[in-house]
């Protein structure tokens, strides 16, 4: 994985965590809605495993936002070129 790809993945995971916390959703709740183990969800949200586009779309559906709602919150200056 390139440094840029890794940084983008990390920023997506961080943004998902912030949005989840703002909605007062637990990791257990998210894991149940996604039909995955809580430990798997934790690994995604902590950046230890990648989030697929399909999984990102499912998370956004739970949050009732578009995928752009996640991506637009990533500060562009945090992505190395």
N, CA, C and O atoms as a Tinker XYZ file with bonds, in Angstrom:
   324  protein
     1  N      0.851000   -1.171000    0.000000    73     2
     2  CA     0.000000    0.000000    0.000000    64     1     3
     3  C      0.898000    1.236000    0.000000    63     2     4     5
     4  O      1.847000    1.328000    0.778000    81     3
     5  N      0.586000    2.172000   -0.874000    73     3     6
     6  CA     1.385000    3.399000   -0.938000    64     5     7
     7  C      1.146000    4.261000    0.298000    63     6     8     9
     8  O      0.142000    4.117000    0.995000    81     7
     9  N      2.092000    5.155000    0.548000    73     7    10
    10  CA     1.961000    6.057000    1.693000    64     9    11
    11  C      0.691000    6.896000    1.566000    63    10    12    13
    12  O     -0.012000    7.119000    2.551000    81    11
    13  N      0.401000    7.358000    0.354000    73    11    14
    14  CA    -0.796000    8.182000    0.135000    64    13    15
    15  C     -2.064000    7.370000    0.408000    63    14    16    17
    16  O     -2.981000    7.857000    1.069000    81    15
    17  N     -2.117000    6.141000   -0.097000    73    15    18
    18  CA    -3.292000    5.289000    0.115000    64    17    19
    19  C     -3.475000    5.000000    1.600000    63    18    20    21
    20  O     -4.594000    5.047000    2.112000    81    19
    21  N     -2.384000    4.704000    2.286000    73    19    22
    22  CA    -2.451000    4.433000    3.722000    64    21    23
    23  C     -2.976000    5.652000    4.483000    63    22    24    25
    24  O     -3.797000    5.510000    5.389000    81    23
    25  N     -2.512000    6.833000    4.124000    73    23    26
    26  CA    -2.949000    8.052000    4.817000    64    25    27
    27  C     -4.428000    8.337000    4.558000    63    26    28    29
    28  O     -5.148000    8.751000    5.466000    81    27
    29  N     -4.877000    8.121000    3.341000    73    27    30
    30  CA    -6.293000    8.316000    3.028000    64    29    31
    31  C     -7.143000    7.331000    3.824000    63    30    32    33
    32  O     -8.167000    7.714000    4.391000    81    31
    33  N     -6.727000    6.062000    3.870000    73    31    34
    34  CA    -7.459000    5.049000    4.640000    64    33    35
    35  C     -7.533000    5.423000    6.113000    63    34    36    37
    36  O     -8.573000    5.262000    6.751000    81    35
    37  N     -6.428000    5.921000    6.646000    73    35    38
    38  CA    -6.390000    6.333000    8.046000    64    37    39
    39  C     -7.348000    7.499000    8.295000    63    38    40    41
    40  O     -8.040000    7.528000    9.313000    81    39
    41  N     -7.389000    8.446000    7.380000    73    39    42
    42  CA    -8.274000    9.597000    7.525000    64    41    43
    43  C     -9.744000    9.200000    7.400000    63    42    44    45
    44  O    -10.595000    9.735000    8.111000    81    43
    45  N    -10.044000    8.263000    6.498000    73    43    46
    46  CA   -11.422000    7.769000    6.372000    64    45    47
    47  C    -11.848000    7.104000    7.674000    63    46    48    49
    48  O    -12.947000    7.351000    8.172000    81    47
    49  N    -10.982000    6.261000    8.225000    73    47    50
    50  CA   -11.292000    5.574000    9.488000    64    49    51
    51  C    -11.517000    6.577000   10.620000    63    50    52    53
    52  O    -12.449000    6.422000   11.410000    81    51
    53  N    -10.682000    7.588000   10.701000    73    51    54
    54  CA   -10.815000    8.610000   11.737000    64    53    55
    55  C    -12.125000    9.382000   11.577000    63    54    56    57
    56  O    -12.801000    9.674000   12.564000    81    55
    57  N    -12.474000    9.704000   10.364000    73    55    58
    58  CA   -13.721000   10.429000   10.098000    64    57    59
    59  C    -14.927000    9.579000   10.466000    63    58    60    61
    60  O    -15.897000   10.086000   11.029000    81    59
    61  N    -14.874000    8.288000   10.152000    73    59    62
    62  CA   -15.966000    7.384000   10.523000    64    61    63
    63  C    -16.107000    7.326000   12.041000    63    62    64    65
    64  O    -17.219000    7.383000   12.565000    81    63
    65  N    -14.996000    7.215000   12.738000    73    63    66
    66  CA   -15.054000    7.161000   14.205000    64    65    67
    67  C    -15.690000    8.429000   14.766000    63    66    68    69
    68  O    -16.549000    8.360000   15.646000    81    67
    69  N    -15.271000    9.583000   14.258000    73    67    70
    70  CA   -15.832000   10.853000   14.746000    64    69    71
    71  C    -17.329000   10.946000   14.491000    63    70    72    73
    72  O    -18.090000   11.366000   15.363000    81    71
    73  N    -17.748000   10.555000   13.294000    73    71    74
    74  CA   -19.182000   10.618000   12.978000    64    73    75
    75  C    -19.964000    9.639000   13.859000    63    74    76    77
    76  O    -21.051000    9.964000   14.337000    81    75
    77  N    -19.412000    8.443000   14.071000    73    75    78
    78  CA   -20.084000    7.463000   14.934000    64    77    79
    79  C    -20.235000    8.015000   16.343000    63    78    80    81
    80  O    -21.305000    7.916000   16.944000    81    79
    81  N    -19.174000    8.591000   16.864000    73    79    82
    82  CA   -19.224000    9.152000   18.220000    64    81    83
    83  C    -20.198000   10.324000   18.301000    63    82    84    85
    84  O    -20.900000   10.471000   19.301000    81    83
    85  N    -20.251000   11.155000   17.271000    73    83    86
    86  CA   -21.203000   12.276000   17.255000    64    85    87
    87  C    -22.654000   11.791000   17.271000    63    86    88    89
    88  O    -23.540000   12.466000   17.795000    81    87
    89  N    -22.881000   10.620000   16.691000    73    87    90
    90  CA   -24.227000   10.044000   16.680000    64    89    91
    91  C    -24.504000    9.202000   17.930000    63    90    92    93
    92  O    -25.598000    8.663000   18.091000    81    91
    93  N    -23.514000    9.095000   18.804000    73    91    94
    94  CA   -23.626000    8.275000   20.015000    64    93    95
    95  C    -23.908000    6.808000   19.705000    63    94    96    97
    96  O    -24.637000    6.140000   20.438000    81    95
    97  N    -23.325000    6.313000   18.612000    73    95    98
    98  CA   -23.422000    4.902000   18.262000    64    97    99
    99  C    -22.191000    4.194000   18.822000    63    98   100   101
   100  O    -21.080000    4.715000   18.730000    81    99
   101  N    -22.381000    3.034000   19.390000    73    99   102
   102  CA   -21.256000    2.247000   19.878000    64   101   103
   103  C    -20.668000    1.419000   18.730000    63   102   104   105
   104  O    -21.300000    1.227000   17.692000    81   103
   105  N    -19.455000    0.943000   18.944000    73   103   106
   106  CA   -18.868000    0.024000   17.965000    64   105   107
   107  C    -19.694000   -1.257000   17.883000    63   106   108   109
   108  O    -19.827000   -1.838000   16.806000    81   107
   109  N    -20.240000   -1.695000   18.990000    73   107   110
   110  CA   -21.075000   -2.890000   19.008000    64   109   111
   111  C    -22.321000   -2.696000   18.142000    63   110   112   113
   112  O    -22.713000   -3.592000   17.395000    81   111
   113  N    -22.936000   -1.518000   18.251000    73   111   114
   114  CA   -24.111000   -1.201000   17.446000    64   113   115
   115  C    -23.768000   -1.237000   15.961000    63   114   116   117
   116  O    -24.487000   -1.840000   15.163000    81   115
   117  N    -22.659000   -0.585000   15.596000    73   115   118
   118  CA   -22.244000   -0.551000   14.192000    64   117   119
   119  C    -21.954000   -1.952000   13.674000    63   118   120   121
   120  O    -22.371000   -2.314000   12.573000    81   119
   121  N    -21.242000   -2.733000   14.469000    73   119   122
   122  CA   -20.908000   -4.099000   14.055000    64   121   123
   123  C    -22.178000   -4.924000   13.829000    63   122   124   125
   124  O    -22.275000   -5.676000   12.859000    81   123
   125  N    -23.140000   -4.775000   14.725000    73   123   126
   126  CA   -24.401000   -5.515000   14.573000    64   125   127
   127  C    -25.127000   -5.091000   13.302000    63   126   128   129
   128  O    -25.639000   -5.937000   12.569000    81   127
   129  N    -25.176000   -3.789000   13.035000    73   127   130
   130  CA   -25.848000   -3.292000   11.823000    64   129   131
   131  C    -25.147000   -3.780000   10.557000    63   130   132   133
   132  O    -25.796000   -4.013000    9.537000    81   131
   133  N    -23.822000   -3.933000   10.620000    73   131   134
   134  CA   -23.041000   -4.385000    9.467000    64   133   135
   135  C    -22.925000   -5.909000    9.403000    63   134   136   137
   136  O    -22.380000   -6.457000    8.444000    81   135
   137  N    -23.438000   -6.585000   10.427000    73   135   138
   138  CA   -23.388000   -8.041000   10.520000    64   137   139
   139  C    -21.943000   -8.560000   10.503000    63   138   140   141
   140  O    -21.603000   -9.499000    9.784000    81   139
   141  N    -21.112000   -7.909000   11.322000    73   139   142
   142  CA   -19.724000   -8.318000   11.485000    64   141   143
   143  C    -19.397000   -8.345000   12.978000    63   142   144   145
   144  O    -20.156000   -7.828000   13.798000    81   143
   145  N    -18.275000   -8.945000   13.318000    73   143   146
   146  CA   -17.842000   -8.963000   14.715000    64   145   147
   147  C    -17.398000   -7.564000   15.139000    63   146   148   149
   148  O    -16.914000   -6.781000   14.322000    81   147
   149  N    -17.571000   -7.265000   16.422000    73   147   150
   150  CA   -17.146000   -5.965000   16.943000    64   149   151
   151  C    -15.650000   -5.787000   16.755000    63   150   152   153
   152  O    -15.190000   -4.680000   16.475000    81   151
   153  N    -14.888000   -6.852000   16.903000    73   151   154
   154  CA   -13.432000   -6.759000   16.726000    64   153   155
   155  C    -13.072000   -6.408000   15.280000    63   154   156   157
   156  O    -12.100000   -5.690000   15.044000    81   155
   157  N    -13.832000   -6.899000   14.328000    73   155   158
   158  CA   -13.609000   -6.564000   12.921000    64   157   159
   159  C    -13.909000   -5.090000   12.685000    63   158   160   161
   160  O    -13.164000   -4.396000   11.994000    81   159
   161  N    -15.006000   -4.623000   13.266000    73   159   162
   162  CA   -15.341000   -3.202000   13.136000    64   161   163
   163  C    -14.248000   -2.338000   13.760000    63   162   164   165
   164  O    -13.835000   -1.335000   13.178000    81   163
   165  N    -13.784000   -2.729000   14.940000    73   163   166
   166  CA   -12.725000   -1.980000   15.619000    64   165   167
   167  C    -11.470000   -1.892000   14.737000    63   166   168   169
   168  O    -10.853000   -0.831000   14.644000    81   167
   169  N    -11.099000   -2.984000   14.103000    73   167   170
   170  CA    -9.917000   -2.981000   13.235000    64   169   171
   171  C    -10.091000   -2.019000   12.060000    63   170   172   173
   172  O     -9.145000   -1.332000   11.672000    81   171
   173  N    -11.287000   -1.968000   11.500000    73   171   174
   174  CA   -11.545000   -1.026000   10.401000    64   173   175
   175  C    -11.443000    0.407000   10.887000    63   174   176   177
   176  O    -10.779000    1.239000   10.268000    81   175
   177  N    -12.102000    0.687000   11.993000    73   175   178
   178  CA   -12.162000    2.053000   12.494000    64   177   179
   179  C    -10.812000    2.536000   13.030000    63   178   180   181
   180  O    -10.545000    3.738000   13.040000    81   179
   181  N     -9.979000    1.626000   13.466000    73   179   182
   182  CA    -8.662000    2.013000   13.964000    64   181   183
   183  C     -7.618000    2.052000   12.849000    63   182   184   185
   184  O     -6.465000    2.407000   13.091000    81   183
   185  N     -8.016000    1.690000   11.633000    73   183   186
   186  CA    -7.097000    1.738000   10.503000    64   185   187
   187  C     -6.217000    0.515000   10.370000    63   186   188   189
   188  O     -5.300000    0.500000    9.548000    81   187
   189  N     -6.478000   -0.514000   11.165000    73   187   190
   190  CA    -5.678000   -1.737000   11.089000    64   189   191
   191  C     -6.067000   -2.615000    9.910000    63   190   192   193
   192  O     -5.282000   -3.457000    9.476000    81   191
   193  N     -7.274000   -2.423000    9.389000    73   191   194
   194  CA    -7.696000   -3.119000    8.177000    64   193   195
   195  C     -8.410000   -2.119000    7.272000    63   194   196   197
   196  O     -9.001000   -1.145000    7.737000    81   195
   197  N     -8.342000   -2.379000    5.987000    73   195   198
   198  CA    -8.938000   -1.468000    5.010000    64   197   199
   199  C    -10.457000   -1.573000    5.009000    63   198   200   201
   200  O    -11.030000   -2.608000    5.346000    81   199
   201  N    -11.081000   -0.490000    4.626000    73   199   202
   202  CA   -12.533000   -0.443000    4.492000    64   201   203
   203  C    -12.851000   -0.489000    3.005000    63   202   204   205
   204  O    -12.406000    0.365000    2.239000    81   203
   205  N    -13.620000   -1.489000    2.605000    73   203   206
   206  CA   -13.992000   -1.597000    1.194000    64   205   207
   207  C    -15.018000   -0.517000    0.845000    63   206   208   209
   208  O    -15.663000    0.055000    1.724000    81   207
   209  N    -15.149000   -0.261000   -0.420000    73   207   210
   210  CA   -16.147000    0.716000   -0.893000    64   209   211
   211  C    -17.552000    0.267000   -0.479000    63   210   212   213
   212  O    -18.366000    1.083000   -0.047000    81   211
   213  N    -17.829000   -1.023000   -0.611000    73   211   214
   214  CA   -19.148000   -1.536000   -0.213000    64   213   215
   215  C    -19.397000   -1.333000    1.276000    63   214   216   217
   216  O    -20.497000   -0.955000    1.681000    81   215
   217  N    -18.381000   -1.583000    2.087000    73   215   218
   218  CA   -18.522000   -1.413000    3.534000    64   217   219
   219  C    -18.679000    0.065000    3.872000    63   218   220   221
   220  O    -19.475000    0.424000    4.739000    81   219
   221  N    -17.922000    0.924000    3.189000    73   219   222
   222  CA   -18.050000    2.368000    3.407000    64   221   223
   223  C    -19.464000    2.829000    3.071000    63   222   224   225
   224  O    -20.051000    3.628000    3.800000    81   223
   225  N    -20.007000    2.328000    1.974000    73   223   226
   226  CA   -21.373000    2.692000    1.586000    64   225   227
   227  C    -22.374000    2.234000    2.648000    63   226   228   229
   228  O    -23.319000    2.959000    2.960000    81   227
   229  N    -22.173000    1.034000    3.204000    73   227   230
   230  CA   -23.078000    0.530000    4.250000    64   229   231
   231  C    -22.977000    1.380000    5.507000    63   230   232   233
   232  O    -23.990000    1.671000    6.144000    81   231
   233  N    -21.768000    1.776000    5.868000    73   231   234
   234  CA   -21.586000    2.645000    7.039000    64   233   235
   235  C    -22.290000    3.977000    6.807000    63   234   236   237
   236  O    -22.972000    4.482000    7.699000    81   235
   237  N    -22.131000    4.537000    5.641000    73   235   238
   238  CA   -22.783000    5.811000    5.323000    64   237   239
   239  C    -24.305000    5.680000    5.372000    63   238   240   241
   240  O    -25.000000    6.609000    5.785000    81   239
   241  N    -24.811000    4.545000    4.955000    73   239   242
   242  CA   -26.261000    4.332000    5.024000    64   241   243
   243  C    -26.726000    4.330000    6.485000    63   242   244   245
   244  O    -27.770000    4.900000    6.800000    81   243
   245  N    -25.970000    3.702000    7.364000    73   243   246
   246  CA   -26.310000    3.702000    8.801000    64   245   247
   247  C    -26.272000    5.125000    9.341000    63   246   248   249
   248  O    -27.123000    5.515000   10.141000    81   247
   249  N    -25.283000    5.896000    8.902000    73   247   250
   250  CA   -25.158000    7.291000    9.346000    64   249   251
   251  C    -26.159000    8.218000    8.660000    63   250   252   253
   252  O    -26.320000    9.368000    9.068000    81   251
   253  N    -26.832000    7.723000    7.621000    73   251   254
   254  CA   -27.774000    8.507000    6.823000    64   253   255
   255  C    -27.080000    9.702000    6.151000    63   254   256   257
   256  O    -27.586000   10.824000    6.150000    81   255
   257  N    -25.910000    9.418000    5.585000    73   255   258
   258  CA   -25.169000   10.418000    4.815000    64   257   259
   259  C    -24.651000    9.761000    3.547000    63   258   260   261
   260  O    -24.661000    8.536000    3.422000    81   259
   261  N    -24.199000   10.579000    2.610000    73   259   262
   262  CA   -23.594000   10.048000    1.393000    64   261   263
   263  C    -22.122000    9.733000    1.653000    63   262   264   265
   264  O    -21.551000   10.173000    2.650000    81   263
   265  N    -21.525000    8.979000    0.761000    73   263   266
   266  CA   -20.085000    8.719000    0.861000    64   265   267
   267  C    -19.333000   10.044000    0.816000    63   266   268   269
   268  O    -18.311000   10.203000    1.484000    81   267
   269  N    -19.830000   10.985000    0.040000    73   267   270
   270  CA   -19.210000   12.315000    0.019000    64   269   271
   271  C    -19.223000   12.960000    1.394000    63   270   272   273
   272  O    -18.333000   13.745000    1.719000    81   271
   273  N    -20.219000   12.638000    2.202000    73   271   274
   274  CA   -20.288000   13.172000    3.559000    64   273   275
   275  C    -19.116000   12.734000    4.415000    63   274   276   277
   276  O    -18.739000   13.430000    5.358000    81   275
   277  N    -18.536000   11.587000    4.095000    73   275   278
   278  CA   -17.315000   11.127000    4.772000    64   277   279
   279  C    -16.101000   11.779000    4.134000    63   278   280   281
   280  O    -15.252000   12.343000    4.824000    81   279
   281  N    -16.025000   11.698000    2.824000    73   279   282
   282  CA   -14.827000   12.154000    2.116000    64   281   283
   283  C    -14.601000   13.655000    2.224000    63   282   284   285
   284  O    -13.455000   14.102000    2.273000    81   283
   285  N    -15.673000   14.439000    2.263000    73   283   286
   286  CA   -15.496000   15.886000    2.322000    64   285   287
   287  C    -14.977000   16.364000    3.678000    63   286   288   289
   288  O    -14.532000   17.505000    3.808000    81   287
   289  N    -15.033000   15.491000    4.690000    73   287   290
   290  CA   -14.521000   15.861000    6.013000    64   289   291
   291  C    -13.031000   15.545000    6.185000    63   290   292   293
   292  O    -12.455000   15.820000    7.238000    81   291
   293  N    -12.411000   14.970000    5.157000    73   291   294
   294  CA   -10.980000   14.655000    5.241000    64   293   295
   295  C    -10.195000   15.892000    4.820000    63   294   296   297
   296  O    -10.330000   16.361000    3.690000    81   295
   297  N     -9.377000   16.417000    5.724000    73   295   298
   298  CA    -8.603000   17.607000    5.369000    64   297   299
   299  C     -7.585000   17.286000    4.273000    63   298   300   301
   300  O     -6.755000   16.391000    4.430000    81   299
   301  N     -7.656000   18.004000    3.194000    73   299   302
   302  CA    -6.803000   17.758000    2.037000    64   301   303
   303  C     -5.318000   17.885000    2.384000    63   302   304   305
   304  O     -4.478000   17.207000    1.793000    81   303
   305  N     -5.002000   18.753000    3.340000    73   303   306
   306  CA    -3.600000   18.925000    3.711000    64   305   307
   307  C     -3.034000   17.724000    4.446000    63   306   308   309
   308  O     -1.818000   17.623000    4.612000    81   307
   309  N     -3.890000   16.807000    4.890000    73   307   310
   310  CA    -3.412000   15.612000    5.597000    64   309   311
   311  C     -2.997000   14.498000    4.632000    63   310   312   313
   312  O     -2.452000   13.479000    5.056000    81   311
   313  N     -3.255000   14.690000    3.338000    73   311   314
   314  CA    -2.941000   13.669000    2.350000    64   313   315
   315  C     -1.624000   14.025000    1.658000    63   314   316   317
   316  O     -1.526000   15.065000    1.006000    81   315
   317  N     -0.612000   13.163000    1.799000    73   315   318
   318  CA     0.676000   13.459000    1.163000    64   317   319
   319  C      0.592000   13.307000   -0.352000    63   318   320   321
   320  O     -0.160000   12.469000   -0.852000    81   319
   321  N      1.349000   14.102000   -1.073000    73   319   322
   322  CA     1.355000   14.016000   -2.544000    64   321   323
   323  C      2.631000   13.412000   -3.036000    63   322   324
   324  O      2.817000   13.260000   -4.243000    81   323
